[in-house]
Amino acid sequence: MKRTDSVIVRRAFLGASAAIALAAIQPAFAGFGFGSFAKKLEHPAGGVSPVLMAQQSKLVNDFAGSQGQILVAQALLAKAFGDKTQAAELTADEKALGQGSSAKPLEKAFADSSRANSMIQRQVHKDAALSAKGRQLYIKALPHYATGLVRAIALRPDFPNFISNAERQVTSAPIMDKLSIRNKLAEGLYVARHGPGFIKGAQSTTGDLLTYAKKEKISVPSNVLNEIPSAP
């Protein structure tokens, strides 16, 4: 046998032996966490769980949808009370929610929506008069507000769940990856932490809207009355 043939045979034999040995000891490695180690290689500790990213996407999209409905309502109400500038800003916020890839559109929409609620409450508390057109806009706004509020309230159980899962992901990550992971989860954390306050403000405003409508004899569709939940 030639020398080269001998080397090839010997290498093949050693390769086969190594494969057999690895197959034999894999069960033992599994007992010492080898399977867990393989999973870590498959999903690096420095990354974010795909499941958590999907959870964030759903939470943010669902909440943006509910907030968008309330922004539509608030823009109509701002027009009803003669504030065209604020109406335009709220309309721009509603459009930006569907385009933003960071928490900034959410933060701006939260802030502007909160200011809009304050404006609405001031107007209804002082019994501001509405024109015929204003009354039509007021009636048109109520179904949007009701739909947005109901959708937002449905997400309440998701807020603490997401915060818990996100914090667990950050805590278990290597120190060098914590900031990166927290940044990737920023949108979901913002919604989960500010959502309860947003809902509370929206519930308070709906109560004022219905009280004003009753006082001013503005006809509110029965389905809207049935849909809007009372404040807890």
C-alpha positions in Angstrom: 0.0 0.0 0.0 1.3 3.4 -0.9 2.1 5.9 1.8 -0.7 8.3 0.7 -3.2 5.5 0.7 -2.2 4.6 4.2 -2.6 8.1 5.4 -6.0 8.4 3.9 -7.2 5.1 5.5 -5.8 6.1 8.9 -7.6 9.5 8.7 -10.8 7.9 7.7 -10.5 5.5 10.6 -9.9 8.3 13.1 -12.8 10.3 11.7 -15.2 7.4 12.0 -13.9 6.6 15.5 -14.5 10.2 16.6 -18.0 10.2 15.2 -18.8 6.9 17.1 -17.4 8.3 20.3 -19.3 11.6 20.0 -22.6 9.6 19.4 -21.9 7.5 22.5 -21.2 10.4 24.8 -24.0 12.8 23.7 -26.6 11.3 26.1 -24.1 11.9 28.9 -23.6 15.5 27.8 -27.4 15.9 27.8 -27.4 15.0 31.4 -25.0 17.8 32.1 -27.0 20.4 30.2 -25.6 19.7 26.7 -29.1 20.1 25.3 -29.5 23.5 27.0 -26.1 24.6 25.7 -27.2 23.7 22.1 -30.3 25.8 22.5 -28.2 28.7 23.6 -26.1 28.4 20.5 -29.3 28.3 18.5 -30.7 31.3 20.3 -27.7 33.4 21.5 -28.1 34.9 25.0 -27.4 38.4 23.5 -30.5 38.3 21.3 -34.1 38.7 22.0 -36.5 35.8 22.0 -38.5 35.6 18.8 -41.5 34.9 20.8 -41.0 38.0 22.9 -40.5 40.1 19.7 -43.7 38.8 18.3 -45.5 39.6 21.6 -44.1 43.1 21.4 -45.2 43.6 17.8 -48.8 42.5 18.6 -49.0 44.6 21.8 -47.7 47.7 20.0 -49.9 47.3 16.9 -53.0 46.5 18.9 -52.5 49.5 21.2 -51.6 51.8 18.3 -54.9 50.7 16.6 -56.9 51.6 19.8 -55.0 54.8 20.3 -55.5 55.7 16.6 -59.3 55.5 17.0 -59.2 57.8 20.0 -57.0 60.3 18.1 -59.5 60.3 15.3 -62.2 61.1 17.9 -60.1 63.8 19.5 -59.4 65.4 16.2 -63.1 65.6 15.4 -63.9 67.0 18.9 -61.1 69.6 18.5 -62.8 70.7 15.3 -66.2 70.7 17.0 -64.8 73.1 19.6 -63.1 75.3 17.0 -59.4 74.2 17.6 -58.3 73.4 14.0 -54.6 73.5 14.9 -54.9 70.8 17.5 -57.2 68.8 15.2 -54.5 68.9 12.5 -51.8 67.8 15.0 -53.9 64.9 16.3 -54.7 63.8 12.7 -50.9 63.8 12.0 -50.3 61.7 15.1 -52.8 59.1 14.0 -51.1 58.7 10.6 -47.6 58.6 12.2 -48.6 55.7 14.4 -48.8 53.4 11.4 -45.4 54.5 10.1 -43.1 54.8 13.1 -40.4 52.2 13.7 -39.5 53.5 17.2 -41.2 54.6 20.3 -41.1 58.3 19.3 -44.5 58.3 17.4 -46.0 56.6 20.4 -44.6 59.1 22.8 -45.8 62.1 20.8 -49.2 60.6 20.3 -49.5 59.9 24.1 -48.5 63.5 24.9 -50.8 65.1 22.3 -53.7 62.8 23.2 -53.4 63.7 26.9 -53.4 67.4 26.0 -56.5 66.8 23.9 -58.3 65.1 26.7 -57.5 68.1 28.9 -58.9 70.5 26.3 -62.0 68.4 25.9 -62.6 68.3 29.6 -62.2 72.1 29.9 -64.7 72.7 27.1 -67.4 70.4 28.5 -66.9 71.5 32.1 -67.6 75.1 31.1 -70.5 74.0 28.9 -69.0 75.5 25.8 -71.7 76.0 23.1 -71.5 74.0 19.9 -72.6 75.1 16.4 -74.9 72.8 14.4 -71.7 71.5 12.6 -70.0 71.1 15.9 -72.8 68.9 17.2 -72.5 66.7 14.1 -68.7 66.4 14.6 -69.3 65.6 18.3 -71.7 62.8 17.5 -69.3 61.5 14.8 -66.5 61.4 17.3 -68.2 59.3 20.0 -68.1 55.9 18.2 -64.4 56.3 17.5 -63.7 57.1 21.1 -65.8 54.2 22.3 -64.1 51.7 20.0 -60.6 52.9 20.9 -61.3 52.7 24.6 -62.8 49.2 24.5 -59.8 47.9 22.5 -57.3 49.5 24.9 -59.0 48.1 27.9 -58.9 44.6 26.4 -55.1 44.9 26.4 -54.8 45.5 30.2 -53.8 42.0 31.1 -51.0 42.1 28.4 -49.2 45.1 30.0 -47.8 43.4 33.2 -47.2 40.2 31.2 -45.0 41.9 28.7 -43.1 43.9 31.4 -42.4 40.7 33.3 -41.2 38.8 30.2 -39.1 41.7 29.0 -37.4 42.3 32.3 -36.7 38.5 32.5 -35.0 38.7 29.1 -32.9 41.7 30.1 -31.9 40.2 33.4 -30.8 36.9 31.9 -28.7 38.6 29.2 -24.9 39.2 29.4 -24.0 42.6 30.8 -22.8 43.8 27.4 -26.1 43.0 25.7 -28.5 44.4 28.3 -28.8 47.9 26.8 -29.2 46.6 23.3 -32.0 44.2 24.3 -33.8 46.9 26.3 -33.6 49.2 23.2 -35.1 46.5 21.1 -38.0 46.2 23.5 -38.5 49.9 24.0 -41.8 50.2 22.2 -43.4 47.4 24.1 -42.2 48.6 27.4 -43.4 52.2 26.7 -46.9 50.9 25.8 -47.0 48.5 28.8 -45.9 51.2 31.3 -48.0 54.1 30.0 -51.0 52.2 28.7 -52.8 52.0 32.1 -52.6 55.8 32.6 -53.8 56.4 29.0 -56.8 54.2 29.6 -57.6 55.9 32.9 -57.5 59.3 31.2 -59.6 58.1 28.3 -62.3 56.7 30.7 -62.5 59.9 32.6 -62.9 61.8 29.3 -65.7 59.5 28.0 -67.6 60.1 31.2 -67.4 63.8 30.7 -68.4 63.5 27.0 -71.5 61.6 27.9 -72.5 63.9 30.6 -72.1 66.9 28.3 -74.1 65.2 25.6 -76.9 64.5 28.0 -76.9 68.1 29.3 -76.8 69.6 25.7 -79.4 67.1 24.5 -77.0 65.6 21.9 -78.3 62.3 20.7 -75.8 59.5 21.4 -76.3 56.2 19.5 -77.4 53.5 21.8 -74.7 51.1 20.6 -72.1 53.7 21.7 -73.7 53.9 25.2 -73.6 50.2 25.5 -70.1 49.9 24.2 -68.4 52.4 26.5 -67.4 50.8 29.8 -67.8 52.7 33.0 -64.6 53.7 34.9 -63.5 51.2 37.5 
